[in-house]
Amino acid sequence: MIGIAQRLDRLGIPLTEEQRMVGESAREFATRRLAPGAAERDRTMKFPLEQIKELGALGLLAMKVPIAEGGAGTDNVGYVLAMQAVAEACASTAVVLASSNLSSKILSEHASPAQKERWLRPYAEGKLGPASFALSEPGCGSDAAALTTTARRDGDAFILDGSKMWITAGAHAGIHVVFVRTDPGTQGPEGISCIVVERGTPGLVIGKEEDKMGQRASGTVGLHFEGCRVPAENLIGRQGGGYAIALSALGAGRVGIAGLCLGLAEAALAAGLAYAEQRRAFGKTLTEFQNTRFVLADSRMDLDAAWLLTLRAASLLDTGDRAPAESSMAKLFASEACARVVDRMVQLHGGYGYSRDYPVERIYRDARVTRIYEGTSEVQRLVISRQMLRE
Ligand SMILES: Cc1cc2nc3c(=O)[nH]c(=O)nc-3n(C[C@H](O)[C@H](O)[C@H](O)COP(=O)(O)OP(=O)(O)OC[C@H]3O[C@@H](n4cnc5c(N)ncnc54)[C@H](O)[C@@H]3O)c2cc1C
């Protein structure tokens, strides 16, 4: 099977040397530092803190932050290539990268110069560990505008009360980018603001870690705010402008999740092909059966289509286009193509595909959540159709 570099050449989308280098250096790190312990971390749910710190020092937690602000200055195409390479080795680490990059991009785009000096620069230099993006709550995910965590103004501070749920890397994050209702009289998107809460702030209680089906080492926790007092100067952007900040970050972040899906699916396809080439049944290798060939062909086609949609969306984002429909198409198609490919590769492994001794079993579990987080498949379809109807 040809490698990723040649596969990218065959897509007909020109990549710059810099974009290739970003992908290749992420792949080198992932192969050396992430792949070896991925199965063990899946079993133990051990958060890859050391590796995340190293990724931070390499600039991968603030990839889309300009160099002048301490980030790596990577464009969206480079970001996709890095996410793909990391996810091929360890999807848990990749989703931590996704939420950290989501948060750092928000700070880069909306924080004041003083806030950037205080959080973004040390964070981008890898000194604060990962960052968390805290929008979802026990009572709302897709309908994020229904959030009920409040931040009541009290002199020169906000007092936060309420709970966030499903927060990736929440127990390890140096900073939390939290979405709260600053005006309790409002409903829906109005009155939602974005506030930074630093690790260890009194009143911030880290909840229990979720025992998940897949991506088990990503440290998914609840965050509880119990009279948590945060300086008013931690408000990011304008009061009441938080919902727009969240939506715009999520829109651009979707290409990263598409890249993550491509990482998982390429890993599964490579494992499936290798297995089919050596497994014998009825006196033949599996690759001699027509069905195996059709399965491989359909999978390759699915993934090339996902690559094309993903790189198209990333390229549009790099021109300054918000590309909401294209980003949603990339995430939706890549996550659903990933599901098809991974399922076929488990099937190709027969009984061994159902055993923890084979990587496809973990990939199958890791892949499932990609149709749920950062906007479910249904929400992506809503975004795409709204653009068509110009709503
Ligand atoms: C492992 C993991 C990590 C996560 N990390 C984070 C994180 O770091 N930060 C964060 O803020 N959140 C995070 N999330 C939360 C995630 O974004 C939400 O789970 C997701 O948005 C779905 O929200 P929900 O779970 O409340 O489901 P619901 O919104 O209750 O949806 C339930 C079902 O109803 C469907 N549905 C809802 N509304 C509509 C509609 N209008 N039309 C059609 N169908 C609809 C959904 O598609 C879904 O199938 C994470 C979740 C998981 C599982």
PDBQT file of the ligand as one rigid body, heavy atoms in Angstrom, charges set to zero:
ROOT
HETATM    1  C1  LIG A 401     -15.768  11.823  24.515  1.00  0.00    +0.000 C 
HETATM    2  C2  LIG A 401     -16.448  13.161  24.465  1.00  0.00    +0.000 A 
HETATM    3  C3  LIG A 401     -15.672  14.318  24.535  1.00  0.00    +0.000 A 
HETATM    4  C4  LIG A 401     -16.289  15.568  24.544  1.00  0.00    +0.000 A 
HETATM    5  N1  LIG A 401     -15.529  16.709  24.706  1.00  0.00    +0.000 NA
HETATM    6  C5  LIG A 401     -16.151  17.898  24.888  1.00  0.00    +0.000 A 
HETATM    7  C6  LIG A 401     -15.391  19.066  25.245  1.00  0.00    +0.000 A 
HETATM    8  O1  LIG A 401     -14.158  19.020  25.384  1.00  0.00    +0.000 OA
HETATM    9  N2  LIG A 401     -16.070  20.224  25.453  1.00  0.00    +0.000 N 
HETATM   10  C7  LIG A 401     -17.415  20.313  25.332  1.00  0.00    +0.000 A 
HETATM   11  O2  LIG A 401     -17.952  21.401  25.529  1.00  0.00    +0.000 OA
HETATM   12  N3  LIG A 401     -18.171  19.226  24.981  1.00  0.00    +0.000 NA
HETATM   13  C8  LIG A 401     -17.561  18.033  24.770  1.00  0.00    +0.000 A 
HETATM   14  N4  LIG A 401     -18.301  16.912  24.451  1.00  0.00    +0.000 N 
HETATM   15  C9  LIG A 401     -19.758  17.019  24.356  1.00  0.00    +0.000 C 
HETATM   16  C10 LIG A 401     -20.281  16.839  22.940  1.00  0.00    +0.000 C 
HETATM   17  O3  LIG A 401     -19.933  17.943  22.158  1.00  0.00    +0.000 OA
HETATM   18  C11 LIG A 401     -21.783  16.587  23.027  1.00  0.00    +0.000 C 
HETATM   19  O4  LIG A 401     -21.954  15.284  23.579  1.00  0.00    +0.000 OA
HETATM   20  C12 LIG A 401     -22.471  16.676  21.679  1.00  0.00    +0.000 C 
HETATM   21  O5  LIG A 401     -22.477  18.002  21.222  1.00  0.00    +0.000 OA
HETATM   22  C13 LIG A 401     -23.912  16.158  21.728  1.00  0.00    +0.000 C 
HETATM   23  O6  LIG A 401     -24.593  16.744  22.789  1.00  0.00    +0.000 OA
HETATM   24  P1  LIG A 401     -25.428  15.833  23.818  1.00  0.00    +0.000 P 
HETATM   25  O7  LIG A 401     -24.526  14.745  24.273  1.00  0.00    +0.000 OA
HETATM   26  O8  LIG A 401     -26.007  16.728  24.839  1.00  0.00    +0.000 OA
HETATM   27  O9  LIG A 401     -26.559  15.182  22.957  1.00  0.00    +0.000 OA
HETATM   28  P2  LIG A 401     -27.979  15.859  22.591  1.00  0.00    +0.000 P 
HETATM   29  O10 LIG A 401     -27.735  17.253  22.129  1.00  0.00    +0.000 OA
HETATM   30  O11 LIG A 401     -28.908  15.642  23.718  1.00  0.00    +0.000 OA
HETATM   31  O12 LIG A 401     -28.407  14.988  21.355  1.00  0.00    +0.000 OA
HETATM   32  C14 LIG A 401     -29.008  13.686  21.485  1.00  0.00    +0.000 C 
HETATM   33  C15 LIG A 401     -29.415  13.224  20.094  1.00  0.00    +0.000 C 
HETATM   34  O13 LIG A 401     -30.401  14.112  19.547  1.00  0.00    +0.000 OA
HETATM   35  C16 LIG A 401     -29.958  14.617  18.301  1.00  0.00    +0.000 C 
HETATM   36  N5  LIG A 401     -30.421  15.987  18.113  1.00  0.00    +0.000 N 
HETATM   37  C17 LIG A 401     -30.303  17.016  18.988  1.00  0.00    +0.000 A 
HETATM   38  N6  LIG A 401     -30.800  18.137  18.448  1.00  0.00    +0.000 NA
HETATM   39  C18 LIG A 401     -31.229  17.816  17.211  1.00  0.00    +0.000 A 
HETATM   40  C19 LIG A 401     -31.863  18.557  16.156  1.00  0.00    +0.000 A 
HETATM   41  N7  LIG A 401     -32.119  19.865  16.259  1.00  0.00    +0.000 N 
HETATM   42  N8  LIG A 401     -32.183  17.897  15.014  1.00  0.00    +0.000 NA
HETATM   43  C20 LIG A 401     -31.906  16.570  14.890  1.00  0.00    +0.000 A 
HETATM   44  N9  LIG A 401     -31.328  15.823  15.852  1.00  0.00    +0.000 NA
HETATM   45  C21 LIG A 401     -30.996  16.446  16.999  1.00  0.00    +0.000 A 
HETATM   46  C22 LIG A 401     -28.447  14.530  18.356  1.00  0.00    +0.000 C 
HETATM   47  O14 LIG A 401     -27.885  14.548  17.052  1.00  0.00    +0.000 OA
HETATM   48  C23 LIG A 401     -28.247  13.233  19.089  1.00  0.00    +0.000 C 
HETATM   49  O15 LIG A 401     -28.361  12.165  18.205  1.00  0.00    +0.000 OA
HETATM   50  C24 LIG A 401     -17.695  15.660  24.408  1.00  0.00    +0.000 A 
HETATM   51  C25 LIG A 401     -18.457  14.482  24.302  1.00  0.00    +0.000 A 
HETATM   52  C26 LIG A 401     -17.851  13.252  24.337  1.00  0.00    +0.000 A 
HETATM   53  C27 LIG A 401     -18.709  12.014  24.270  1.00  0.00    +0.000 C 
ENDROOT
TORSDOF 0
